[in-house]
């Protein structure tokens, strides 16, 4: 099977590309472009998870709840940007040996490390300040826990097998909890939290599986913790998580009111199709980010839209 090394649009490959990027004159406009690239715009959609709790509750929870949800999304966008700035400074040398990551602004030399650290500190202030601004301590707590865990991950815990996968997954779940806190949606269903947790864990495991299968022996050189993982083991875990997520979703749908139950049960069909499609896509050897498989594949998007339509139909029926 051939390895798909198609890169993100706008990114070149090879050491020549990195050298040419660093050789370009630093202008304000180019500097700003590199700063935006460093914040991973393709990862921004994951911050939409702050709307998960209000959507599941069919309520924004408080007056002007949509605005508060947007502020929570901004807070986590800033928090994740801060982590990217710091993490890429720490991993710069290792990233230069990766077929895709060597083109990142810091690894390529297009964005100075000192600038990245200052921007990271500013992003932390904005992320925590969002919760302070609306006087919502639970949002401050969610963002602060996210920052602490992700910085610990960047500096130390990414070398601890299995725990590092849980930390990657925790970032998704904390976005959900932060959105619930900002919009005052409570109490959260245990089934809802389990579905979100298993979904986040499934994505984290898929990240490691695709990295291990696409890079081969280079995966261990790039990420030493990969020596503890085997593709077959990760594939089985991914399958079990997918089955568990679907079963949990069905339990949640069955517990809904009579009017909403048929729609929510029906929405499990496109969800199951999306999980199967995700499994097929991750089986392909590719250096593309796992998130692209969720947001860039046409068939996957069709399943996701179908799920959303049926899910929302259940909310209105209720």
LOKE-934692 format. One record per residue (C-alpha): residue number from 0; residue in three letters; x negated, y, z. Coordinates in pm, 1 decimal, padded with zeros to 6 digits. Each point is the difference from the previous one (the first is absolute). Layout:
! LOKE-934692
NODE, NUM, ALA, X, Y, Z
...
//
This chain:
! LOKE-934692
NODE, 0, UNK, 00000.0, 00000.0, 00000.0
NODE, 1, UNK, -00138.9, 00339.1, -00090.7
NODE, 2, UNK, -00031.6, 00274.7, 00254.0
NODE, 3, UNK, 00202.3, 00312.7, -00067.8
NODE, 4, UNK, -00234.7, 00291.3, 00061.2
NODE, 5, UNK, 00231.8, 00266.8, -00133.8
NODE, 6, UNK, -00051.5, 00299.7, 00221.6
NODE, 7, UNK, 00217.6, 00276.4, 00126.1
NODE, 8, UNK, 00068.3, 00258.0, -00272.0
NODE, 9, UNK, -00252.9, 00279.6, 00017.0
NODE, 10, UNK, -00270.2, -00217.4, 00155.3
NODE, 11, UNK, -00300.5, -00120.8, -00195.9
NODE, 12, UNK, -00211.4, -00302.5, 00068.6
NODE, 13, UNK, -00365.9, -00069.7, 00040.4
NODE, 14, UNK, -00291.7, 00174.5, 00168.7
NODE, 15, UNK, -00026.9, 00239.4, -00294.9
NODE, 16, UNK, 00348.0, 00129.9, 00079.3
NODE, 17, UNK, -00090.7, 00055.7, 00365.3
NODE, 18, UNK, -00322.0, 00176.3, -00095.4
NODE, 19, UNK, 00175.6, 00223.9, -00252.0
NODE, 20, UNK, 00265.9, 00088.1, 00257.2
NODE, 21, UNK, -00262.3, 00110.2, 00249.3
NODE, 22, UNK, -00187.6, 00193.9, -00271.6
NODE, 23, UNK, 00299.0, 00216.6, -00095.1
NODE, 24, UNK, -00009.5, 00355.4, 00138.4
NODE, 25, UNK, 00200.7, 00049.1, 00318.7
NODE, 26, UNK, 00273.9, 00252.0, -00074.2
NODE, 27, UNK, 00295.3, 00083.4, 00226.8
NODE, 28, UNK, 00244.2, -00170.0, -00234.7
NODE, 29, UNK, -00212.3, -00315.4, -00030.3
NODE, 30, UNK, -00053.6, -00004.5, 00376.9
NODE, 31, UNK, 00376.1, 00018.3, 00056.3
NODE, 32, UNK, 00060.5, -00280.5, -00249.5
NODE, 33, UNK, -00251.6, -00221.9, 00178.9
NODE, 34, UNK, 00159.0, 00078.0, 00337.6
NODE, 35, UNK, 00340.9, -00102.7, -00134.4
NODE, 36, UNK, -00147.5, -00316.9, -00152.8
NODE, 37, UNK, -00157.0, -00085.3, 00333.2
NODE, 38, UNK, 00341.7, 00009.2, 00169.4
NODE, 39, UNK, 00109.4, -00288.0, -00229.6
NODE, 40, UNK, 00311.4, 00145.1, -00173.5
NODE, 41, UNK, 00089.5, -00350.3, -00115.8
NODE, 42, UNK, 00036.2, -00094.1, 00367.0
NODE, 43, UNK, 00235.3, 00286.1, 00085.0
NODE, 44, UNK, 00318.7, -00201.2, -00073.5
NODE, 45, UNK, -00066.2, -00220.0, 00305.4
NODE, 46, UNK, 00083.6, 00305.1, 00214.8
NODE, 47, UNK, 00358.9, -00031.8, -00123.0
NODE, 48, UNK, 00026.5, -00272.2, 00265.1
NODE, 49, UNK, 00093.8, 00276.9, 00245.5
NODE, 50, UNK, 00342.8, -00008.9, -00167.8
NODE, 51, UNK, 00044.1, -00374.3, 00067.0
NODE, 52, UNK, 00165.7, 00035.2, 00340.8
NODE, 53, UNK, 00242.2, 00278.7, -00104.6
NODE, 54, UNK, 00089.6, -00199.7, -00312.6
NODE, 55, UNK, 00062.4, -00320.5, 00194.5
NODE, 56, UNK, 00209.0, 00191.0, 00254.6
NODE, 57, UNK, 00197.5, 00176.7, -00277.5
NODE, 58, UNK, -00065.3, 00322.9, 00189.1
NODE, 59, UNK, -00272.4, 00261.0, 00023.0
NODE, 60, UNK, 00061.5, -00008.9, 00373.6
NODE, 61, UNK, 00006.8, 00372.3, 00074.3
NODE, 62, UNK, 00085.6, 00333.8, -00153.6
NODE, 63, UNK, -00244.6, 00084.8, -00279.6
NODE, 64, UNK, -00127.8, -00356.3, 00027.9
NODE, 65, UNK, -00120.2, -00003.2, -00361.0
NODE, 66, UNK, -00231.2, 00291.9, 00072.3
NODE, 67, UNK, -00136.2, -00172.4, 00309.9
NODE, 68, UNK, -00061.3, -00316.0, -00203.7
NODE, 69, UNK, -00190.1, 00204.6, -00257.3
NODE, 70, UNK, -00210.7, 00147.8, 00279.1
NODE, 71, UNK, -00075.7, -00350.5, 00128.7
NODE, 72, UNK, -00101.6, -00099.0, -00352.3
NODE, 73, UNK, -00231.9, 00301.6, -00012.9
NODE, 74, UNK, -00148.6, -00095.8, 00338.1
NODE, 75, UNK, -00085.4, -00352.0, -00114.0
NODE, 76, UNK, -00128.2, 00127.1, -00335.0
NODE, 77, UNK, -00242.9, 00222.4, 00191.0
NODE, 78, UNK, -00089.0, -00279.9, 00242.7
NODE, 79, UNK, -00075.3, -00245.9, -00280.2
NODE, 80, UNK, -00201.9, 00267.1, -00182.8
NODE, 81, UNK, -00207.6, 00054.5, 00314.1
NODE, 82, UNK, -00071.4, -00372.2, 00017.8
NODE, 83, UNK, -00098.1, -00012.0, -00368.4
NODE, 84, UNK, -00238.9, 00293.5, 00040.3
NODE, 85, UNK, -00177.7, -00154.9, 00297.3
NODE, 86, UNK, 00013.1, -00360.6, -00120.1
NODE, 87, UNK, -00149.6, 00083.9, -00338.6
NODE, 88, UNK, -00286.3, 00186.8, 00161.6
NODE, 89, UNK, -00072.4, -00305.1, 00216.1
NODE, 90, UNK, 00034.2, -00241.3, -00294.8
NODE, 91, UNK, -00169.6, 00213.3, -00267.2
NODE, 92, UNK, -00297.8, -00231.2, -00053.6
NODE, 93, UNK, 00216.3, -00311.6, -00008.0
NODE, 94, UNK, 00251.2, 00162.7, -00234.9
NODE, 95, UNK, -00275.8, 00073.3, -00251.6
NODE, 96, UNK, -00035.0, -00374.9, -00053.1
NODE, 97, UNK, 00373.3, -00049.8, -00069.5
NODE, 98, UNK, 00124.2, -00000.7, -00364.0
NODE, 99, UNK, 00278.7, 00249.4, 00075.9
NODE, 100, UNK, -00081.4, 00164.1, 00332.7
NODE, 101, UNK, -00336.4, 00128.6, -00124.5
NODE, 102, UNK, 00199.2, 00260.6, -00195.4
NODE, 103, UNK, 00155.3, 00149.6, 00312.1
NODE, 104, UNK, -00093.5, 00366.4, 00052.1
NODE, 105, UNK, -00226.7, -00056.4, 00301.5
NODE, 106, UNK, -00168.8, -00316.0, -00130.0
NODE, 107, UNK, -00064.4, 00163.2, -00338.3
NODE, 108, UNK, -00137.2, 00316.6, 00160.1
NODE, 109, UNK, 00273.2, 00222.7, -00142.1
NODE, 110, UNK, 00118.6, 00095.7, 00352.0
NODE, 111, UNK, -00270.3, 00067.0, 00264.3
NODE, 112, UNK, 00031.6, -00207.3, 00316.0
NODE, 113, UNK, -00015.1, 00311.9, 00219.4
NODE, 114, UNK, 00299.6, 00148.4, -00178.2
NODE, 115, UNK, 00191.1, -00325.3, 00040.6
NODE, 116, UNK, -00057.2, -00007.2, 00376.4
NODE, 117, UNK, 00119.3, 00359.2, 00041.7
NODE, 118, UNK, 00308.3, -00071.3, -00209.4
NODE, 119, UNK, 00061.2, -00314.8, 00202.0
NODE, 120, UNK, 00000.6, 00198.4, 00324.5
NODE, 121, UNK, 00241.2, 00253.7, -00149.8
NODE, 122, UNK, 00229.6, -00280.8, -00115.3
NODE, 123, UNK, 00006.2, -00144.2, 00352.8
NODE, 124, UNK, 00109.0, 00337.9, 00139.5
NODE, 125, UNK, 00278.4, 00029.8, -00258.1
NODE, 126, UNK, 00117.4, -00358.0, 00057.0
NODE, 127, UNK, 00029.3, 00030.6, 00376.8
NODE, 128, UNK, 00120.1, 00359.6, -00022.7
NODE, 129, UNK, 00306.3, -00102.7, -00201.1
NODE, 130, UNK, 00140.7, -00189.3, 00297.1
NODE, 131, UNK, -00091.3, 00280.3, 00237.5
NODE, 132, UNK, 00172.8, 00250.6, -00228.6
NODE, 133, UNK, 00336.2, -00177.7, 00030.4
NODE, 134, UNK, -00061.8, -00091.4, 00365.5
NODE, 135, UNK, 00034.2, -00370.8, -00066.3
NODE, 136, UNK, -00243.8, -00188.1, 00225.5
NODE, 137, UNK, 00082.8, -00338.8, -00153.8
NODE, 138, UNK, -00110.3, 00122.3, -00342.8
NODE, 139, UNK, -00319.2, 00134.4, 00156.8
NODE, 140, UNK, -00052.3, -00339.8, 00163.5
NODE, 141, UNK, 00058.5, -00191.3, -00325.6
NODE, 142, UNK, -00240.5, 00220.4, -00195.1
NODE, 143, UNK, -00259.4, -00005.6, 00279.4
NODE, 144, UNK, 00013.2, -00378.4, 00030.3
NODE, 145, UNK, -00032.0, -00026.8, -00377.2
NODE, 146, UNK, -00307.4, 00224.7, -00000.3
NODE, 147, UNK, -00164.6, -00179.5, 00292.5
NODE, 148, UNK, 00054.8, -00346.4, -00146.6
NODE, 149, UNK, -00113.2, 00098.7, -00348.1
NODE, 150, UNK, -00313.0, 00176.3, 00124.2
NODE, 151, UNK, -00082.9, -00301.4, 00217.5
NODE, 152, UNK, 00053.9, -00209.9, -00309.7
NODE, 153, UNK, -00234.0, 00217.8, -00207.0
NODE, 154, UNK, -00283.3, 00000.8, 00252.7
NODE, 155, UNK, 00019.7, -00344.2, 00157.2
NODE, 156, UNK, 00310.0, -00215.8, -00020.8
NODE, 157, UNK, -00005.9, -00054.6, -00375.7
NODE, 158, UNK, -00272.5, -00255.3, 00071.6
NODE, 159, UNK, 00224.8, -00204.7, 00231.8
NODE, 160, UNK, 00174.1, -00275.4, -00200.3
NODE, 161, UNK, 00379.7, -00023.2, 00013.4
NODE, 162, UNK, 00023.3, 00298.0, 00236.3
NODE, 163, UNK, -00097.6, 00229.3, -00286.4
NODE, 164, UNK, 00292.0, -00133.4, -00206.1
NODE, 165, UNK, 00238.4, 00078.9, 00285.2
NODE, 166, UNK, -00138.7, 00352.3, 00020.4
NODE, 167, UNK, 00056.9, 00055.1, -00371.4
NODE, 168, UNK, 00359.3, -00119.7, 00044.3
NODE, 169, UNK, 00051.1, 00221.9, 00304.7
NODE, 170, UNK, -00040.0, 00309.5, -00216.6
NODE, 171, UNK, 00317.5, -00087.7, -00191.2
NODE, 172, UNK, 00200.3, -00075.8, 00314.7
NODE, 173, UNK, -00107.1, 00320.1, 00176.2
NODE, 174, UNK, 00133.2, 00202.6, -00292.7
NODE, 175, UNK, 00337.6, -00165.5, 00050.7
NODE, 176, UNK, -00007.0, 00073.6, 00373.4
NODE, 177, UNK, -00112.9, 00357.5, -00061.0
NODE, 178, UNK, 00290.6, 00060.2, -00237.6
NODE, 179, UNK, 00244.7, -00140.4, 00254.3
NODE, 180, UNK, -00147.8, 00224.2, 00269.6
NODE, 181, UNK, 00016.6, 00316.1, -00211.6
NODE, 182, UNK, 00362.1, -00056.0, -00099.0
NODE, 183, UNK, 00118.8, -00134.8, 00337.5
NODE, 184, UNK, 00122.8, -00326.2, -00150.0
NODE, 185, UNK, 00045.8, -00248.7, 00283.1
NODE, 186, UNK, 00025.6, -00267.1, 00108.9
NODE, 187, UNK, -00192.7, -00183.9, -00270.0
NODE, 188, UNK, 00125.8, -00346.9, -00087.1
NODE, 189, UNK, -00239.6, -00279.9, 00094.5
NODE, 190, UNK, 00070.9, -00158.3, -00340.5
NODE, 191, UNK, -00085.3, 00327.1, -00172.5
NODE, 192, UNK, -00332.1, 00021.6, 00185.2
NODE, 193, UNK, -00081.6, -00363.5, -00079.3
NODE, 194, UNK, 00068.7, 00048.2, -00371.1
NODE, 195, UNK, -00222.1, 00310.7, -00004.4
NODE, 196, UNK, -00274.2, -00175.9, 00197.4
NODE, 197, UNK, -00004.9, -00307.1, -00224.6
NODE, 198, UNK, 00008.2, 00216.0, -00312.5
NODE, 199, UNK, -00297.3, 00202.3, 00123.3
NODE, 200, UNK, -00190.2, -00313.8, 00095.5
NODE, 201, UNK, 00071.8, -00153.5, -00340.0
NODE, 202, UNK, -00149.5, 00300.3, -00178.5
NODE, 203, UNK, -00307.5, -00005.9, 00226.9
NODE, 204, UNK, -00062.3, -00371.2, -00065.7
NODE, 205, UNK, 00050.4, 00053.6, -00374.1
NODE, 206, UNK, -00265.5, 00273.1, 00009.4
NODE, 207, UNK, -00255.6, -00244.3, 00135.6
NODE, 208, UNK, 00103.8, -00276.9, -00237.5
NODE, 209, UNK, -00030.7, 00212.6, -00314.6
NODE, 210, UNK, -00330.5, 00145.8, 00117.5
NODE, 211, UNK, -00142.7, -00343.7, 00068.7
NODE, 212, UNK, 00115.7, -00155.5, -00328.5
NODE, 213, UNK, -00095.3, 00294.2, -00220.9
NODE, 214, UNK, -00345.5, 00072.9, 00143.0
NODE, 215, UNK, -00108.4, -00355.3, 00083.0
NODE, 216, UNK, -00339.0, -00008.5, 00173.3
NODE, 217, UNK, -00020.4, 00378.5, -00021.0
NODE, 218, UNK, 00300.8, 00023.9, 00232.6
NODE, 219, UNK, -00212.1, -00104.6, 00298.3
NODE, 220, UNK, -00272.6, 00249.5, -00088.0
NODE, 221, UNK, 00254.1, 00276.1, -00025.6
NODE, 222, UNK, 00204.0, -00102.1, 00306.3
NODE, 223, UNK, -00192.8, -00239.1, 00230.6
NODE, 224, UNK, 00315.1, -00112.6, 00184.4
NODE, 225, UNK, 00111.1, -00174.3, -00320.1
NODE, 226, UNK, -00230.3, -00291.3, 00080.5
NODE, 227, UNK, 00260.3, -00110.8, 00253.8
NODE, 228, UNK, 00276.1, -00028.8, -00258.5
NODE, 229, UNK, 00074.4, -00258.2, -00266.6
NODE, 230, UNK, 00228.2, 00069.6, -00299.2
NODE, 231, UNK, 00207.9, -00312.5, 00062.4
NODE, 232, UNK, 00057.3, 00091.5, 00362.9
NODE, 233, UNK, 00100.6, 00357.6, -00085.5
NODE, 234, UNK, 00232.9, -00123.1, -00272.4
NODE, 235, UNK, 00180.4, -00232.4, 00240.2
NODE, 236, UNK, 00029.7, 00275.4, 00260.4
NODE, 237, UNK, 00138.5, 00236.4, -00263.7
NODE, 238, UNK, 00259.5, -00259.5, -00100.7
NODE, 239, UNK, 00105.1, -00063.8, 00360.9
NODE, 240, UNK, 00031.5, 00371.6, 00068.0
NODE, 241, UNK, 00215.5, 00046.0, -00310.8
NODE, 242, UNK, 00231.3, -00284.4, 00102.4
NODE, 243, UNK, 00017.9, 00136.9, 00354.8
NODE, 244, UNK, 00079.1, 00349.7, -00126.5
NODE, 245, UNK, 00282.5, -00126.7, -00220.8
NODE, 246, UNK, 00143.5, -00216.9, 00278.9
NODE, 247, UNK, -00011.7, 00292.3, 00243.4
NODE, 248, UNK, 00166.7, 00227.9, -00254.3
NODE, 249, UNK, 00280.2, -00253.3, -00046.4
NODE, 250, UNK, 00048.9, -00016.7, 00378.1
NODE, 251, UNK, 00028.1, 00378.2, 00009.1
NODE, 252, UNK, 00245.0, 00002.8, -00293.5
NODE, 253, UNK, 00214.9, -00271.2, 00160.1
NODE, 254, UNK, 00021.8, 00202.7, 00322.1
NODE, 255, UNK, 00145.6, 00305.1, -00178.0
NODE, 256, UNK, 00366.5, 00099.1, 00005.5
NODE, 257, UNK, 00244.0, -00187.3, -00224.0
NODE, 258, UNK, 00034.9, 00279.8, -00256.0
NODE, 259, UNK, -00375.0, 00040.4, -00046.8
NODE, 260, UNK, -00102.0, -00365.5, 00032.3
NODE, 261, UNK, 00069.9, -00114.3, -00360.7
NODE, 262, UNK, -00204.1, 00287.7, -00145.0
NODE, 263, UNK, -00289.7, -00048.3, 00237.6
NODE, 264, UNK, 00000.1, -00375.4, -00055.5
NODE, 265, UNK, 00003.2, 00061.3, -00375.7
NODE, 266, UNK, -00294.9, 00238.7, 00036.1
NODE, 267, UNK, -00207.6, -00295.0, 00120.3
NODE, 268, UNK, -00003.8, -00134.5, -00357.9
NODE, 269, UNK, -00203.2, 00285.7, -00156.4
NODE, 270, UNK, -00212.8, 00005.6, 00315.9
NODE, 271, UNK, -00081.5, -00368.2, -00050.6
NODE, 272, UNK, -00075.3, 00068.6, -00367.9
NODE, 273, UNK, -00230.6, 00285.7, 00098.4
NODE, 274, UNK, -00186.5, -00223.0, 00246.2
NODE, 275, UNK, -00046.1, -00266.7, -00268.8
NODE, 276, UNK, -00118.7, 00261.6, -00248.5
NODE, 277, UNK, -00241.7, 00138.5, 00258.0
NODE, 278, UNK, -00139.9, -00349.4, 00049.7
NODE, 279, UNK, -00048.3, -00041.5, -00374.4
NODE, 280, UNK, -00173.6, 00336.1, -00034.5
NODE, 281, UNK, -00236.4, -00058.1, 00290.7
NODE, 282, UNK, -00096.8, -00336.1, -00150.5
NODE, 283, UNK, -00157.1, 00188.0, -00289.8
NODE, 284, UNK, -00362.0, 00095.6, 00048.0
NODE, 285, UNK, -00007.3, 00377.3, -00001.4
NODE, 286, UNK, -00195.8, 00273.5, 00173.3
NODE, 287, UNK, 00305.1, 00225.8, -00003.9
NODE, 288, UNK, 00142.4, 00101.0, 00342.0
NODE, 289, UNK, 00282.0, -00221.1, 00124.9
NODE, 290, UNK, 00222.8, 00306.9, 00030.6
NODE, 291, UNK, -00011.8, 00033.8, -00379.6
NODE, 292, UNK, 00163.0, -00340.6, -00029.4
NODE, 293, UNK, 00297.3, 00133.0, 00195.1
NODE, 294, UNK, 00034.9, 00341.4, -00163.2
NODE, 295, UNK, -00136.2, -00043.9, -00354.3
NODE, 296, UNK, 00136.6, -00331.9, -00124.6
NODE, 297, UNK, 00316.2, 00049.1, -00207.8
NODE, 298, UNK, 00167.8, -00327.0, 00098.6
NODE, 299, UNK, -00080.6, 00055.3, 00366.3
NODE, 300, UNK, 00152.9, 00347.0, -00018.3
NODE, 301, UNK, 00318.3, -00147.5, -00152.1
NODE, 302, UNK, 00032.7, -00240.7, 00293.2
NODE, 303, UNK, -00065.2, 00280.4, 00248.1
NODE, 304, UNK, 00262.2, 00227.1, -00156.9
NODE, 305, UNK, 00253.0, -00285.1, -00006.1
NODE, 306, UNK, -00064.7, -00065.4, 00368.7
NODE, 307, UNK, 00038.0, 00368.1, 00085.6
NODE, 308, UNK, 00329.9, 00031.7, -00189.2
NODE, 309, UNK, 00152.9, -00302.9, 00175.2
NODE, 310, UNK, -00138.9, 00108.6, 00336.3
NODE, 311, UNK, 00147.3, 00349.7, -00033.1
NODE, 312, UNK, 00330.6, -00149.8, -00118.2
NODE, 313, UNK, 00012.2, -00187.8, 00328.8
NODE, 314, UNK, -00059.5, 00320.2, 00193.1
NODE, 315, UNK, 00288.9, 00175.6, -00172.1
NODE, 316, UNK, 00223.5, -00304.8, 00040.5
NODE, 317, UNK, -00066.4, 00007.3, 00373.7
//
